[in-house]
Every structure is written in structure tokens, then in C-alpha cells.
Amino acid sequence: MKISIFGLGYVGAVTAACLTRDGHEVIGVDVNPEKVALIAKGKSPIVEPKLGELLADGVAAGLIEATTDAEAAVVQSDLSLISVGTPPAERGEPDLTYVWNVCKEIGAAVSRKKTNHVVVLRSTVPPGTLQKCQTLLDSVTGDGFIHLAFNPEFLREGSAIRDYDQPPYTIIGTKSPVAEAAVRQMYAKIDAPVIVVEPAVAEMVKYVANTWHAAKVGFANEIGRIAKAFGIDGREVMNIIVQDTKLNVSPVYMRPGFAYGGSCLPKDLSALLYYARSMDLPVPLLNTLPATNNLQVDLAVQEVLRLGVRKIALFGLAFKPGTDDLRESPAVLLVKRLLGEGCEVKIYDKAVYKARLMGTNLAYIQSNLPHFEALLMAEPQQALEGAELAVVTHATPEFRQVLLKAPEATQILDLAGIFSEPVQQLNYRGIAW
């Protein structure tokens, strides 16, 4: 393929070098003539291991050229890749000026070229940006000429070439089969799973990935502060934590849904925060965890009240499926709040109904829902009878089957992600989807 790359900073320069190494022809485009001159000579405009060598090889092979002439680059290429900066503006929002400017340049060139052209946006942008690019480009070229995709990059400075060659996956956000095929061809030599999604999903993934990395850094640093105060090496603690790939570093607990609860997470977090306070250790990230967890319960209550229903069937009372442990269960708190708002609640939880509660478990439920036994139903149909709304807190096959057969008039509020696919036949809504 012949590819024009707009923006020759970290992402653009690395991408140009790697694409030419893989046999593609590249025209680098930048408004900075110094960068253009360096790339044209096979020299790196940035400090990045092995980048200079790859650029030199590309120029020697006649596969790399560079220019400030956007129109010429578009006319001579099959695909344009946008990798310009999106720096923060005054209020923190990304400044997309460079993206819009490049789109206008590409659109003007394609309108003269009068042939189909693929545009791949690689800059980090908020959800909805690719659609705005499409609208802008179509206004210049007319419908049909431009095929767009969003392809987020996951390159780290200092290891960018290795990251390019060994990505966790290749994400293609597009509605265009033409654009999808072009991106697949561009990365034909990269051995990684390809995930094709709606453009807005792909755009959001990039922000979430970087935010998650920032959260991990902050979390590890706060744990390090507490560990040091106890005379412990925080690095040793975290080295052990990351060796657990079943729970600690895994998809477990990484799905949006309802609040956490149970006898461990709230208690142990509370203890850690107590010790941090007692030793005057600032741990702002950890301090927010109880608040954001409680907010999830608040949002569930608000959604129920917004729907204007009073008769509710709740599926799942324990803090997780398959247990009778009610301690710190967010479902218990939810029922308590709804009863306080004047709602009628009937509950189905097979494990709790059959259990003989005792000890702290019994004490907890009696303290929060003194007459909970009167709310428990023996069968799911009993809970659904007369219910205006079914609230689900456990993602179990049993609950799924029950709700698929629920009366059409019964609304469903899913707090557990019990349905991953569209359920158009149901009056359905989720808490985070």
C-alpha cells in the first residue's frame, strides 16, 4: 500500500518507520519543515531506540519520502493516516484543531482526486470525533469518496517499536468494510487479534486504557506509602500482587455493574484507610473508593424512582451469587433504601431462602432489614407476580431464563450485566450500558 501519514511526531514517525519495514510505501506529511527534512534524510526527529535505523533503511530502500504538501501526499496515496497531536485545551478538553485542519486538507485533495480514499484516525480523540470527521469530509468531497476508521495506538515512548510489533490487539473502529479491509492489509504482518467495533467504542477504549494505567500507578504509589509506614517494602508487596493472574491482574472485577460488598472488601479497605489516617498518609485515590461504591447504590435508587414504579421484584440479595452471605451486600442496602422510599419489594435468592442464617450474617440482616423473611419468595414467579420492575443484582443463568419469560409490562433494571446481547423483546435498561 502507499500510505500518507499526517503528523511526524512520536506516533507518526514510529508508524512510518515500521510500515516501510513491512514493505509499504510511506509519504510523511508535517507542517514543520525541520521534521520533514529529517525524515526525508532517514533521520529520527525524536529520541526512540532503533527508530533512526528503521528510517534510514526505509529511505535507502526508496520507501519513505516526506513533504509539507498535503494535497500531493493524498493524491499519491491509497490511505491517509492521521497522527497529529490533540493537546489539552484550557479547561482540560482535547484541542482537536490539528485533526480538523488535516481533515480539511485531505477532503480538499480527495475532491480533486475524485477517487475513493481511506482515512485512518490514529490520534487520541473523544467518542464521536470520527463521525464529525466523516461529516466534515463528506461536506467537502460528497458522499461515498471517503472511508473512515479509528485505529488507536498503544505505543509507549522508549519501547514504541516493540509495542508496535507486539500490540495486545489491533482495534478497528469503523462502519466501512472498505476501511476495515484497508487497515487489515496495513497491519498484515502484525500478529495480534483484530477487534472490529463501532468507532465511538474504539475512541473510548483509548481513553479508558490510559486512565486505567494512571489509576494503577496511583494505586501502587498509595499502597507503597502505607507499606513503607509499616516498615514494609511496597515493591515486594506489589510484585506478589501482580503474580496472581486469576483475580488481581485479570478480567475478574473489571466489568461495569453494581457495587462491591461482602465480608472482605469493605472491611479490609476500611482497615487500610484507618491505618493511613492514623499515620497521616495521603491516599486520595483509595479514599474515593467507598464513595464511588456507595454512589452506585445511589444511582440504582435514583433510576428506580425515576421510573415511577412502586412494586419491585429483586433478584439476588446476597453480595454475590451462590452464597448466603448478606454482610455489606449492596442489594441489602438497595432494598432498605427502596423500602424507605415507599416501594414494595419482593425478593428471590435461592441461596438465602434455603440458608439458615446465623452469627454476624444474621445480625447484619436483622439490623438492616428486620423483617426480611417476609420479603423473601420461594419461587421467582412469586417475586415477579404484580411487579412493575424487576431489579437484577446477580448474573446467573437462572435469573436470565426467568427474565426472558417475564411479562411484557414488567420493566427490567439490570445491575449485573445479565444480558450482554441486545434484548429488544424486553423493556430493559442497564446501570452502565
C-alpha angles and dihedrals in degrees: 000000000000109000131187114207118202112206121031100206124112097308097037097046094046092046091049092051095047095045092053091047086056092053104265124129114238134197111193117209126194138152089225108085092198092061090045091052093049094049091047089055092048093251126133118245090203139042107260128140114259093356095111091052093051093047091049090050091049093051092045090053091050092243100115130062130157135207146162090224105101096181094053091049093052094045091052096046139070096211135027120209117200115209103155123141124271101196122186116271124218096283095041098263116128116264105231096182094115092049092052092046093052092046090054091050092048092046092051091050094047091049087060094039091054093199133103116279132187119222120194117193111209100164117106106259137161121263112282096033096109090054089053089049089052091051092047094048094045090052088059103036105026125245119309105026098089125062114189137198135171114223113179119209125222100195121147120205109250094028100041098127093049089047090050091052096043108035120165087237142333111248119202115188107192148119092206121092088199093056092044092053091048094052091047089052091048091056097036092126095049113097103214137112113271117223117192115196142151111293094245091054091053091047091051093048091063093054092045092049093054093042090051090051090051091049091051092052092049092046094050091048093051091048087050091055093052093043092051091051087057090049092254128131104243091202091062091050094051093043087061093044094056093050089072103085094167096068115352099049103023143082089277111113090009099106123098111243140103130345125285121249143148134108097300118040099049093040097047094044089049090052093049091050090049092055091046090053093045090054094042092243117158110228104160095163094053091043091061095055098083091046095051090045092052089047089063089060090046091053092051091052091047091051092051091049091046089057089057096226128142106181110072136178113204119201111200125023103176118083090255138006121280098026138088094216108128098170112129089347109167088214090062090051090047093053091046091053094046093050088051089055091056098259124146110230130192117186133207119190114144095199094051095042093054096040127099100223118211144157120013091347092060092042092053096052093043089052094050103029107019094179097036093132090067089056096051118097125205094218133032092235089060090056092048095048108113093352118147092192134027114205116198122201099164125060099217130148089236094057091045092056092045093052094046086062096043118127113273091241092058113097118215126217109191115202095165107049094249091159117049094171127063112279102196094163090063131071088237140163134165132214095236104015 
